[in-house]
Amino acid sequence: MDRRAFLGSSAAAVSAFALAPAGGLAQASPPIDAFFDDLQARTFRFFWETTNPANGLAPDRWPSAPFASIAAVGFALTAYPIGVERGWVARALARARVLATLRFFEGAPQGAERRGVAGYKGFFYHFLDIESGRRFKAIELSTIDTALLLAGMLFCQSYFDGPDPEEVEIRRLAETIYGRVDWRWAQRPAGRGPAINMGWTPEGGFLSYSWRGYNEAMIVYLLALGSPTHPVEPDAWIAYQRDFDRTWGLNHGSLPHLGFGPLFGHQYSHVWIDFRGIRDAYMRRRDLDYFENSRRATHAQRAYAIENPWRWKGYDENIWGLTACDGPGKIRHRYLGEIRRFHGYAARAPGPRDDGTIAPTAALGSIAFAPEICAPAAVAMKRDYGEHILGRYGFIDAFNPSFDFDDVRPRIGRRVPGVGWIGSDYLGIDQGPVLGMLENWRSGLIWRIMRGNPHIQRGLRRAGFTGGWLESA
């Protein structure tokens, strides 16, 4: 697309995108719609073309593709109905892919053995061999990644609602797989209260940490509360929120909100759950909802980029976005007269964890919260860096304009002189929020479908949510 087709000044860019209200969606101009049509189609192809069609396992990253990520599978399952609605894939083909995925997970062996299984107690290992579907090396059983997988399954359960035998089987398999998860078992080790542990290994037992404090784990607790077979009690939600006040406050000129540095923590649960207008007890006390909280966090990141306290190259009102992503590697190098630390894959955030690496998924995964700043960011990244970062499957995972040194090689990716470091992979857990939140902004599809899922409704109600769409669900 010709650069002139995009909005010129930043002021015009911001004014061209309306904030999505509680009951409606933002609208964009036809040229911008064409850009996002193309970007969504490319991102959808990542999941459709790189996933193993025999078992539905999606790679953690591509083209490296060293193993499958169960969280990426959850995002892939969410992508297929979007592809149907957008006309990129026939419903029958999407249905067949979903069914292959669910059949694999329903039949994948579970057990406490160290090898030869895919999970235990209904949970699944974070990474699986993409061909055999068995545990990858000594990776942990992951509660958050299992929750993201299940969220994609429940979305398909509600979307494929027809009488076709395959759609009936999709609904049955999703119910079976979700129902096997023993959430109460994950409230370990004993003596640490009702919070849900982050994971487990057969070698060492439960991990040292449980999910406490504001982060991406809302989806874990809501699915655990909504379980039809092994539900946790509402006191688990209270335990999760116990440290919320520690991160409440002002961040980089934004309105007060619950802070979590990398933007993925403000995005993941929102891909599937429409938090607009519904509140639990904590948010009623704060007089806002979690959607508004994520909107404020998104604006805070942009304000930080404009402030740019570390003086990184490229940061401005439209080029910004810090989250978990790839980077040039664990390298120390002089920048603007001082030694700076660069990182490989890391959870980047405003402050010391900022090494100048920008992830397109940070802004695009927040576009449903704040399209008035996120859509112009996507346009600017395409305009200024698109030749290097926009490819067959959409935006590459990350880039760093400051890492433009001719005397050191990045550990991964490549350096383009005069441009900086360019990542080499697409990551499934970053592609997923791009595709899903673009669709929620543009049509509300995922939110609309998931509002009708009884498990989601039950989980929200048991967590104390009231108001908005939940009252009439």
Stockholm file with secondary structure:
# STOCKHOLM 1.0

chainA/1-473         MDRRAFLGSSAAAVSAFALAPAGGLAQASPPIDAFFDDLQARTFRFFWETTNPANGLAPDRWPSAPFASIAAVGFALTAYPIGVERGWVARALARARVLATLRFFEGAPQGAERRGVAGYKGFFYHFLDIESGRRFKAIELSTIDTALLLAGMLFCQSYFDGPDPEEVEIRRLAETIYGRVDWRWAQRPAGRGPAINMGWTPEGGFLSYSWRGYNEAMIVYLLALGSPTHPVEPDAWIAYQRDFDRTWGLNHGSLPHLGFGPLFGHQYSHVWIDFRGIRDAYMRRRDLDYFENSRRATHAQRAYAIENPWRWKGYDENIWGLTACDGPGKIRHRYLGEIRRFHGYAARAPGPRDDGTIAPTAALGSIAFAPEICAPAAVAMKRDYGEHILGRYGFIDAFNPSFDFDDVRPRIGRRVPGVGWIGSDYLGIDQGPVLGMLENWRSGLIWRIMRGNPHIQRGLRRAGFTGGWLESA
#=GR chainA/1-473 SS CCGGGSCCSHHHHHHTSCCCCTTSCCCCCHHHHHHHHHHHHHHHHHHHHHSCTTTCCCBSEETTCCSEEHHHHHHHHHHHHHHHHHTSSCHHHHHHHHHHHHHHHHHSCBCSCSSSCSEETTEEBSEECTTTCCBCTTCCEEHHHHHHHHHHHHHHHHHCCSSSHHHHHHHHHHHHHHHHCCTTTTSCSTTSTTCCBSEEETTTEECSCBCCSSSTTHHHHHHHHTCSSSCCCTHHHHHHTTTGGGGEECCTTSCCEECCSSTHHHHHHHHHCCCTTCBCHHHHHHTSCHHHHHHHHHHHHHHHHHHCTTCCTTCSSSSCCCSEECCSCSEEEEETTEEEEECSSEECCSSTTCCSCBCHHHHHTTTTTCHHHHHHHHHHHHHHHHHHHEETTEECSCEETTCCCTTCCCSSSEEETTTEEECCCEEHHHHHHHHHHHHHHHTCHHHHHHTTCHHHHHHHHHTTCBSGGGGTC
#=GC SS_cons         CCGGGSCCSHHHHHHTSCCCCTTSCCCCCHHHHHHHHHHHHHHHHHHHHHSCTTTCCCBSEETTCCSEEHHHHHHHHHHHHHHHHHTSSCHHHHHHHHHHHHHHHHHSCBCSCSSSCSEETTEEBSEECTTTCCBCTTCCEEHHHHHHHHHHHHHHHHHCCSSSHHHHHHHHHHHHHHHHCCTTTTSCSTTSTTCCBSEEETTTEECSCBCCSSSTTHHHHHHHHTCSSSCCCTHHHHHHTTTGGGGEECCTTSCCEECCSSTHHHHHHHHHCCCTTCBCHHHHHHTSCHHHHHHHHHHHHHHHHHHCTTCCTTCSSSSCCCSEECCSCSEEEEETTEEEEECSSEECCSSTTCCSCBCHHHHHTTTTTCHHHHHHHHHHHHHHHHHHHEETTEECSCEETTCCCTTCCCSSSEEETTTEEECCCEEHHHHHHHHHHHHHHHTCHHHHHHTTCHHHHHHHHHTTCBSGGGGTC
//
